[in-house]
Each structure stands twice: as C-alpha cells, then as structure tokens.
Amino acid sequence: MAVDITLLFKASVKTVKTRNKALGVAAGDSARDELLKRGAARSKSDFTGRAREVISNIGKLKDFLLQHRKDYINAYSHIMSEYVRMTDTERDQIDQDAQIFMRTCADAIHQLRTEAHKDVQSAQVKEHRTAVLDFIEDYLKRVCKLYSEQRAIRVKRVIDKKRLSRLEPEQSNISKSPLSPEKNSQNPLDDSEEKLSSEESKDRNMPDAQSNLGLWGDGKGEDELSPEEIQMFEQENQRLVGEMNNLFDEVRQIEGKVVEISRLQEIFTEKVLQQETDIDNIHQLVVGATENIKEGNEDIREMFFYCLGSGFMFLNQQLQDFVRSYSVRNLKWYNQPDFYSPESNGSFVLCSEATNSHRGLSFF
Amino acid sequence: MAAGIREKQTVALKRMLNFNVPPVKNSTGEPVWKVLIYDRFGQDIISPLLSVKELRDMGITLHLLLHSDRDPIPDVPAIYFVMPTEENIDRMCQDLRNQLYESYYLNFISAISRSKLEDIANAAIGANAVTQVAKVFDQYLNFITLEDDMFVLCNQNKELVSYRAINRPDITDTEMETIMDTIVDSLFCFFVTLGAIPIIRCSRGTAAEMVAVKLDKKLRENLRDARNSLFTGDTLGAGQFSFQRPLLVLVDRNIDLATPLHHTWTYQALVHDVLDFHLNRVNLEESTGTESIPAGARPKKKNKKSYDLTASDKFWQKHKGSPFPEVAESVQQELESYRAQEDEVKRLKSIMGIEGEDEGAISMLSDNTAKLTSAVSSLPELLEKKRLIDLHTNVATAVLEHIKARKLDVYFEYEEKIMSKSTLDKSLLDMISDPDAGTPEDKMRLFLIYYISSAQAPSEIDLEQYKKALTDAGCNLAPLNYIKQWKAFTKMASAPTSYGNTTPKPLGLFSRVMNTGSQFVMEGVKNLVLKQQNLPVTRILDNLMEMKSNPETDDYRYFDPKMLRGSDSSVPRNKNPFQEAIVFVVGGGNYIEYQNLIDYIKGKQGKHVLYGCSELFNATQFIKQLSQLGQK
C-alpha cells in the first residue's frame, strides 16, 4: 500500500527553510526571477494551450450529444404528449451540426499536427507532442462513436419498424394501417435502449389494435360523414399511406444499407490504403527493374555491334533468340497483376519500348 | 488473497500512474497526458506487468530512464518511479533545478529516509520549485512479479543477493547484514502490497533464519506503530477478517542443490533453461531459413527476435507447465483450428461475391452483411491467434533444436532415475564419456546431481575415474570442490533428502506427434511422461501447511509478528492447516520448483501458494556461481 508522504515532505521543506535562515544561507532566487522564468516557459506552451482548446471543444460536443441523447433515442413517436419531443428535422439538424463540429475538430487536430514539429529541436518533445495529438484524436473518435451509435440505433429502429409493418401484410385493413405505424413507434418507446424483438411487438400489436379498432369505429360513427364517404376516405387514406410507405421504404432501406456498409467501408479503406503503399513499393521495384533491363539491352546492343564488327554472326543469332525470349517473358510478367495506378501503365509502356528495340534489332 | 500478487501490484502501479488517485472507468473521459521517469529498478518492476500500449492507455506519452539525457518538456506532469538511492536523488534534484517539467509526482519504490527527503526539499527550495512538487509517495513495490503466483526480489543488483554472495566463505558480518537488509526490505514491501501479515517458519541455522528474525522484527515494529502502520484500514482486504493468515516458509537454497541443476521437461522451465529468458521475455537467434545460398552471396544473417510471454497469451498460460511433447501437439492443434477459421472467412468472402446482387430482399442482404461484419470483426482475433501460434512455433522449434542437439531427454530421464534411486541402465561413466550427448556443462550437471543425491560419497578410485572422464569431456571441476564442501557440511546437519520413488515412463521412442506429420519431428526424442513427485521444497511446504509431524520440519522456528511477545519456541500456536502459503527461497530459485509447487497445490482444493526467490537462475548461471565458489 502506498504511503503519502507529501505532508512529510512539506514539513521537511519547512525544516530546511528554517535551518537555512538560521545559517544565513541565501534563499534562492527572488520571486521576481521566478516569475520571469515562468513567463519564458509559458511562451513555449502555445502548443499545449491550443491542444487544450481542442479538447475543450470536443468536450462541448460530447456534452451536447449526451444532453440530447435521451430525447434523440427515446422520444421516437409522433404522437408523444406532454414531454419535449424531437421531430425528425430536429434530429437531422443535430446530426448535421455534430458532423460539422467533428470535421472542424479533426481539421484543428490535423493543423496542430503539422505545426507541432515546426520549431522544436528535441526528439523527446516531438514524440511527446505526437503522442498528445494521438490522445486527442482518440478522444474525438470516442465522442464520434457516441454520435454514430445513436444514429445507428435510430436507423435500426426505422428499419425494424418497416420490417414489422411489412410482416403483417394481411392486417393491412383500413383502420389498422394508420394505427400500426403509431403502435410500432410506441413499442420502441417502451424498450428504448434494448433491441427490438419483432415477435413481441407483433403480439402486442394485435390486442392494442383490436381494442383501438373498436374505439376508432365508435368515434367515427359519431361524425356526420356518411358511410360511403367514410369508406372513400378510408380507401384514400390507405392509398396515401401505401404510397408514403413505399417511399419511406426505399429511403430507409438505402440508409440502413449505407450505414452498415459504411462501417465495413472504413475497415476496407484501411486495408486498401495498406495495399496502396504495398503497390507503391512494387511499382518502385518495377521501375528499377525496367531501368536495369533497358541498360542491359543497351549493353547487349553494343555487344551486338561489336560482335558484328568482329564477324561472329552465329553467336548473334543465339543471343537474339535469348534476348527475344527474355523480353517476351517479361512482357507476360508485367501483364499479370491488375494494377490500378496510372504509373504502372507507364512502366508497361517503357518495357514495351525496350522490347521494340529488340525487335528492331532483329530486323537488322 | 485470492487475487494474485500480480493483480495487486498492477493495481498499485496503475493507481500510481493515475496520480495516486484510484482510476475511474470513463470511456469518454478527457485525455490527460503525463511523462513517466523510472530507473532500472522501476523498469524491471513495470515491464512484466504493463506493456507499452497499456502505458499509452493510461496517458503516458513518454517513458524515460532517469539517468538519460532528458529535454525540458513544458506543461506536462512528470511521474517518477525510482529507488531512493544517492545518485537517483541527485539526478532528481538536478531535474528540479533545470525546470524540466511542469509538476513532479515523486514515487519511491521503497521507503525513503528522512535525510534524503530533506535533500530533495533543499533542492526544491533552491530551484523555487516547491509548489511544483505535487505529491511524494512511498510505494512499497520493491519486488518483481513474474507470474500470478511468482515473484523475485530484483534483477538489477542480483549479484548482491546471489547464492554466491550469501555463501561465500570470506563474507564479513557487515556485508551479510546489508544483504539481509535488502532481502528483508523487499519481503516487507511484498507483504505490504499483499496486505497480510504472515506466520513465519524457517529452518534453524541458515541464512533463512536470519531473514526470518529481521522480517519478524520489522513487521512487529510496524504493527506497534499505530499511527503509521501499513496494515490497517483499507489495506486489509476481506480475507483479513477471517482467521486465515498466510504461512511464510523461508527456506535456504542449501537444502536442495540438485533441483537447480536438474534437466527439465516442462515448457516454461525448458525455455528458461535452454534459451535466453528473463523478465518474461525470450530472445531468440534465428538463422534465415534453410535454402541453399549460392557461393559468393552474403553469409546467412542471424536475426535476433524477442518475444514477450505474458499473461494475455492464453496458450502460454495453459501450457507453460506441460511436458514438452504435449506442447508440440497443442501447437499443432491450434494451427489446425486457426486454418479452419481462416478457411471459413475465405469461404464467406466467396459467398458474398456470388450472392450479393441476386437477392433483393433486405433481410437476406442484411444477414450477409451481418455475417461479413462478424467475420471482419473476428479478424483481429484471428490475427492475434496467428501471431501467438507463430511465436510459440518459433520458441518451441528453438527448444526442440537444443533438445535434439544435446539429447536433453536422455539426461532428464537419467537424472530422474538417479534422484528417485531406481536402477540405472547405463553407467554414469558411459554417460559422461559419450561424446555426442550434451555439452560439458550438461555432463557436469549430471555428475553433480549424482554426487549430491548419493547417500555416501563414491570411493576415491571411482571419483578419480569420474574426474578424469569429466576433464576429458571438457568440464571445469571447480563446482565439484564446492559441492564436496557443501556435502560435508550438510552431512553433519541431516541426512540427505530423498526425492520420492517414482520413475518416469517413456511412452516409446516414436511419439504420435511424428505420425501426424507435424513440423515437430520428434523422432528419437522420447515422449516422457512426468510422474508427480515432490521436490524437497514441496515436501517441506506440505508438512508445514498440513501441520504434519515430520522430523525434517519439526525443528523449524515459529514467528508470529502479531503476538505481543516474541518467543523462541518451535511450537506453533495455530493448530489448523493453512489455506494460503508463500514459499520463499533465500539464495535463488528456479522454474522447476515453481512448477512442482503449482502441481502440488492443484491437487488441493481451495489452497493457494506463492513462490518467491531472491534471484532466479537457470542451471548455467548456477554452475557459474558454484565454480566461482569452488575456486576460492
């Protein structure tokens, strides 16, 4: 168990001070010098100040998200009574604001990163600053996760809602359809933080809908509308709701897919970036190899001429064959992998140039 | 005490790194950054427990050695974790004067003396930095925990407390005192961290007794001092309210010199014996593959690789005590299961490619997406598994090479037979003069074990014969001199301890492993099964813990720091068997004993044992110490 001896230390400080006074030892720098020293130190702390600013901004974002989180997830229905509810437009506004904010913070971090290494000599300070920026970025990521979590919940609910309403196609008679969206939205309200289980809510749908059907029917009967008009209105309602549902269907479908796939996308982009660096490396190698081949070809050509000059023709034939087969083999090798960088096409061109020079030679 | 010592020490370290405030779990907490400064002692303590990543998670941006060149880093609190020695204090005062950091949190590994504290105070006043020194703590963490239930005292200055240092014939009293003080200080820190006051038992007339007396005195003084006692209040866990106190058994290395020389067959002990392994890190030298390299090319480069064998390595935790062939098989199995999982992921990939566009319904797509998501998220797990398999394949292959080159299995079997006094099928002389089995050191070990465990010394003629054979094989005979002296000494004390009467049963020359066509071609290596046998240390523990009466241990002294008056009796006041025990070997220990204790305690339900030693050596290092002793 650790023992806090800070008080003991303070006591030692006092002892030493009194001892020094008694012995007449100088009391160290005066207060003024201390302030001067501190002032000098403070100018170096510009980086830290800005880092702290970014952190406080991210903190504000986090508070903002947490504050509205309950409303965001919880008050999902359209017919919520007394409490403050959030319409979808408000939610979209929150989403947009959060995104802008996150982008600004990310930019600020990036800027700090480039500036961090500017006027610093010591390697340790550099490492320290890099690590600090990593921490801040991590913090931002965690806060962004908050945001994306609640967004994912929202989208999931919508998908499930759609799935539910689609799962009861035979119950799509007139009175049910305006009711079912409401009932479905009530159910997520009940289990706001848990996963939606479709069977449960389906079961709850039935009795609720039944009871309300009676009420609805009674309510309508007291109006002045005639039965034909009721039926006409109900049919029109049904048609409208069907149309709306279809539209919403498509939009939510796509949104759901996109959200899930974007998560995968993130992972894949990382991998692709890795691959890109690998490809760059390979490209460097290829270019180097091409250069080597070119030079080799030059050398061989020189030798050709030399040989020709000396009259060794039969050797030339063998050499030609060898060179031709070699260049053809290289062509094949270049053809195989599927590069997507434009420079690789350039290297392909270079190589074919080299082989063309060989062909030119053979005609000679 | 059900929480192992490793957990306790880790918790203490994490708290220290959190400015000595218990850390709060907050997933969206603001980042705080700090710099950690340690000396070599601190480094040895922290490195088996916290990885660099964990340090990062706690907000440490830089971790530096105290005595390195450090640049001023503005606006960052610095946490120091050092021993309170003169040079460390001087360096810290220098730091204060140079205004390197914004605030200072000083943590001393063991308690700092008043005068040194005043030195720091002086420097702080001189540098006008008193307000910057935010907190000063005595951490009482002066020991290194290697496993959940194993600790050593120190690594940096282990020559100071080595077997050789304690048993030197020319040791002075003051030197002995210093050594004992160091050991007791560390043991005291250990018990403070554990939060328990043990009942101490030790044998008479050994270094262990000196340690016991001093430890008892120190614990007693601390308990009496009610104001500053370290054992009150929140340090006591729930276990302290029970009547169970742990038993501390202090033994001296001299009761059993054969075990450190023994060739071994369990994975962890083998790695320690054969490869370069300390503080849970193994360093391997690998040659780059076995392809033939054309003449004129660069010579084969040897890569140095080092691996950390930590608590999070599940394979290691499971198999570190298993016999080696079992380990080889398990690596094979892990590799196969990993390959199966990899195939599953690949199959999923191809399915996704085919079925992605055909199905229109959302549910189908989201199912596939979900499957893919789960496959992708299990990828890091899979990669981690692969890394572990690679690691263990490399380590096990290296060990296997050594085994095959030195025929360690033969030695193991032979030594087991010697130690259990069963008949030997090959004479010792043959073993020693056999040119391909083992290095000269192996032969020396074998002979020393034979010498130690035989009831009477071999006759002069035989001895001369052996000596000649040994020198022919290239051994240095200095350890033998020392062992002779030791034997003469202990003969006066008691009869040599026996090692139990079990024999290892070889399961045939060709193990099943070879038949499955694995990488570990173990042909010619016997697949030996270890029979449970109790080493002397384990037997002593058994007697003391179960309150058995045994002539060996009846004479042991009994200390209880909580009793008001110390008594010199050997009669224990407490008649019940103990549930928890700590075995501490003064003079050095090794993994074989540790493994033996673990195996013993596994058979007992609900009992725990911790193993500690003043230093950890393998047979090579021990032989070196013995030869140094024998040369005097």
Chai-1 contact restraints between the chains, C-beta under 6 A:
chainA,res_idxA,chainB,res_idxB,connection_type,confidence,min_distance_angstrom,max_distance_angstrom,comment,restraint_id
A,M1,B,V192,contact,1.0,0.0,6.0,A-B,restraint_1
A,M1,B,L230,contact,1.0,0.0,6.0,A-B,restraint_2
A,M1,B,T235,contact,1.0,0.0,6.0,A-B,restraint_3
A,A2,B,F137,contact,1.0,0.0,6.0,A-B,restraint_4
A,A2,B,Q139,contact,1.0,0.0,6.0,A-B,restraint_5
A,V3,B,D138,contact,1.0,0.0,6.0,A-B,restraint_6
A,D4,B,F137,contact,1.0,0.0,6.0,A-B,restraint_7
A,I5,B,V136,contact,1.0,0.0,6.0,A-B,restraint_8
A,I5,B,D138,contact,1.0,0.0,6.0,A-B,restraint_9
A,T6,B,K135,contact,1.0,0.0,6.0,A-B,restraint_10
A,T6,B,V136,contact,1.0,0.0,6.0,A-B,restraint_11
A,F9,B,L117,contact,1.0,0.0,6.0,A-B,restraint_12
A,F9,B,V136,contact,1.0,0.0,6.0,A-B,restraint_13
A,S12,B,L117,contact,1.0,0.0,6.0,A-B,restraint_14
A,S12,B,E118,contact,1.0,0.0,6.0,A-B,restraint_15
A,S12,B,A121,contact,1.0,0.0,6.0,A-B,restraint_16
A,V13,B,A121,contact,1.0,0.0,6.0,A-B,restraint_17
A,V13,B,V130,contact,1.0,0.0,6.0,A-B,restraint_18
A,V16,B,E118,contact,1.0,0.0,6.0,A-B,restraint_19
A,V16,B,A121,contact,1.0,0.0,6.0,A-B,restraint_20
A,V16,B,N122,contact,1.0,0.0,6.0,A-B,restraint_21
A,G28,B,I125,contact,1.0,0.0,6.0,A-B,restraint_22
A,G28,B,G126,contact,1.0,0.0,6.0,A-B,restraint_23
A,G28,B,N128,contact,1.0,0.0,6.0,A-B,restraint_24
A,D29,B,N128,contact,1.0,0.0,6.0,A-B,restraint_25
A,E34,B,N128,contact,1.0,0.0,6.0,A-B,restraint_26
A,A41,B,P74,contact,1.0,0.0,6.0,A-B,restraint_27
A,K44,B,P74,contact,1.0,0.0,6.0,A-B,restraint_28
A,S45,B,P74,contact,1.0,0.0,6.0,A-B,restraint_29
A,S45,B,D75,contact,1.0,0.0,6.0,A-B,restraint_30
A,T48,B,D75,contact,1.0,0.0,6.0,A-B,restraint_31
A,I55,B,E30,contact,1.0,0.0,6.0,A-B,restraint_32
A,K62,B,T28,contact,1.0,0.0,6.0,A-B,restraint_33
A,S122,B,D71,contact,1.0,0.0,6.0,A-B,restraint_34
A,Q124,B,D71,contact,1.0,0.0,6.0,A-B,restraint_35
A,V125,B,D71,contact,1.0,0.0,6.0,A-B,restraint_36
A,V125,B,I73,contact,1.0,0.0,6.0,A-B,restraint_37
A,E127,B,L62,contact,1.0,0.0,6.0,A-B,restraint_38
A,H128,B,T61,contact,1.0,0.0,6.0,A-B,restraint_39
A,H128,B,L62,contact,1.0,0.0,6.0,A-B,restraint_40
A,H128,B,I73,contact,1.0,0.0,6.0,A-B,restraint_41
A,A131,B,T61,contact,1.0,0.0,6.0,A-B,restraint_42
A,V132,B,W33,contact,1.0,0.0,6.0,A-B,restraint_43
A,V132,B,T61,contact,1.0,0.0,6.0,A-B,restraint_44
A,F135,B,P31,contact,1.0,0.0,6.0,A-B,restraint_45
A,F135,B,W33,contact,1.0,0.0,6.0,A-B,restraint_46
A,Y139,B,P31,contact,1.0,0.0,6.0,A-B,restraint_47
A,R142,B,T28,contact,1.0,0.0,6.0,A-B,restraint_48
A,Q253,B,I362,contact,1.0,0.0,6.0,A-B,restraint_49
A,E260,B,T369,contact,1.0,0.0,6.0,A-B,restraint_50
A,I267,B,V376,contact,1.0,0.0,6.0,A-B,restraint_51
